[in-house]
Amino acid sequence: MIRALVFDFDGLIFDTETALINAFETIHRRRGKSFSRQHFLEAVGRVGLHFDQWAAFGAGADRSALECELQDINRELLAKQSVLPGVAQYLQQARARGLTVGLASNSDHAHVEGHLTRLGLLDHFDYLRCIEDVPAGKPAPDLYQAVIKKFGVSGSEAIAFEDSEHGAHAAKRAGLWCVAVPGPSSVHHDLAHADLIVNSLADCPLAELLEKFNR
């Protein structure tokens, strides 16, 4: 029986990924600089991938000023966004069913908890593990292993929700069931290793999902 649900954050609960890429594109376009959206998309869901985000501006660019402008634009874009479809309903229904709810994210606590607090979702989670809590981020299984260990459940008793290829690999390596929900910034990812792929959590009510995995 499924006893726990474990959610990714970026791109799964809240689409921070598309907003950030759009912010980078806005700055590049404003200044007539070339912008490869594909280059930025390749970084989604990956830890340890380093590339120069401001390469098109040259070595003499004021990168501090660019970063400040980026944060301002990104903040404006995020303020216009809502929680992704179906997420709030899943969290409410999980609580009603007595399921334990966790979060495993490659982002840090400040980022994740700041957004969850602003969105009014933080209290829905029993336990959060973020990148600074483990030796290795996704695709390593560490984050998911930490959550299910805390909950005292086996991987087969938990479902992970992921939007990225690396995230789905992490969940499966930790032994969890994995439901993939690709978003605009991860729709190109290979998610064949997930147990189920849906376009949106709103398309698959939690009751129906649990029927698929409760055995």
N, C-alpha and C positions, 0 to 999 in steps of 0.2 A: 504493500500500500504506500502511496505517496504521502509523506509526512511534512515535506518542506519544499518551498519554492525559493530559488536563488536568482536574483536579477542582476544583469549587467546594468550600467548606468548610461554612459554616452551612446546615443544612437538607439537605445532600447527604451529607456524611460523618457529621455529628453534629447532632442536632436541638436546637441552642441556641436556635432561634427560639421554638419552642413553650414551652420551659422558661421563657424570659424573660417571655413574655406571661402565662403562668400565674402567675409570681411577682408581676407587676404586679396581676393580678386578685386574688390572695390578699390583698395589702395593702389594696386598695380594699374588698374584701368585709369584711375584719376591722374596718374603721372605718365601715362602712355608707355608703361613697361609691359613686356611680354609676360603672359601668365599661362602656365600649363596646369589646368585643373586636374588632369590625370596624375600628374606628378604629386600633387597634394593628396589626391584620393588614395594613392598607394600607401600613405602613412596611416590611414585610418585603422585603428585596432591593433597597431603595432608598437611595441616598446623597443627602444634601442636602435631605431632607424633614424640616422642623422643626415639631414640635408640642409643646405643653406636656404632658408625661406625668403631671404632678401637678396639672393644672388643677382637678380635682374637690376638691382639698384647700384651695384658696384661697391668697391671697397671703401669709397669715401662717403657713403651714405650715413646719415644720422640715424642709426638703428634704434637708439633709445626713443627718438621722436616717432619713428615708424611703429614701434611696439606700443607706445601710448595711444597713437591713432588707431591701431588695430584693436586695442582693448575697448576704446570708446565705441567703435563701430560694432564690434562683437556684442557688447552690452546692449546696444540699441536693438540689434537683431534678435537677441535672446529674449528681450522684454516683450517682443511681439509674438513669441511662440507659446504654445500650450504643451502640457504633458501629452505624449503620444497616445493615439487612440487605443482604448481598451486597458491601459495600464492602471488607471485609478480604480476601475471596476474589478480588475484582478486582485488588487491589494485589499479592497473592501471585502470581496468574496472569500479571499484566503483567510482573513481574520474571522469571518463568520463561520467558516468551516473548521476553525481550530488548527490551521496549518501554520507552521513556523515559517517566517519570511526573512530571508537574508539578502545581502547585496555583495557582489564581488566585482571590483572595478580596477582597471589599470590607471585610473586617475587618483589623485591624492584626496585625503579626507576633507581638506578645506574646500576644494572644488565641489566634491560630491555633496557634502553636508550643507554647504552654502546654498546650492540649488535646491536640494530636497526641502530645506527649511523654507525657502522662499515660495516653493510650490505647495507647501503644506503637506508633504508626504513623509517627512522624516519619522514621525511616530508610527508609521506602518511597518517599520523594519525592526526586527528583533536583534539584528547583528549586522555590522558592516565591516568588510575587510577591503582595504585599499592598498595601492601599490607600495606604500612605505611600510606595510605590515608584514611583508613576505620577502624571501630571498630573491624570487624571480616572478615577474608578471606574466600575463598570458602571452604566448600559448602554453607556458608551463602550468601545471595543475595546482600550484601552491595556493592561490586565492580560494579556489573552490574546496580544496582539501581542508583549509583552515575553517571555512564556514560549516561544512558538514561535521567536522570534528567537534566544533563548538555545540552544534545542535544534537550531537549524539545519534546521528542517523547514518545509514550506509548510502553510497552513491545511488543505488537502485531505489532508494526511498525519497529521492529528491529530483526535481526538474530544474534545469538551468534555462534561462532565457537570454539569448545572445543575438546580436545583429552582425557580428563579424566572424570571419574565418578563424582568426587566431583565438577569439573568445570561445567559439564552438569547440575547437581543438582542446582548449584548456578544460572545458567542462567534461568532455568525453574522456580525457586522460585521467580525470579525477573520478571517473566511474559514474557520473550523473547522466540521467536522460537529458537530452538537449533539444529545445525548441528554438529554431532560428527564425528571426523576424528581420530580414534585411531592410535597410532604409535607403534613402537616396544616395548616401555616401558609401554604402556597402553592398549595393545591389549587384555589383560586379564580382563579389567574393564567391569562392567555391565553398558552398555549404553542404556538399553532398554527405559529409560525415555526420551531420545532425540527424536526429531521429525523426524530426518533423520540421517542415518549412511552411510558414504561413506569411501572408502579406501583411497582416496586422493582427494584434491580439483581439481587436474588436471583431474579427472574422471568426474567432474560435472561442466561444464562452468557456470559462474555467471548468464548469461542470462537464462539458463535452471533452475537454482536454484530459481531465482526470480519468474519465472512462477509458481513454486510449491507453493510459499508462498504469492504471490500477489493475494488478493481475493476481 
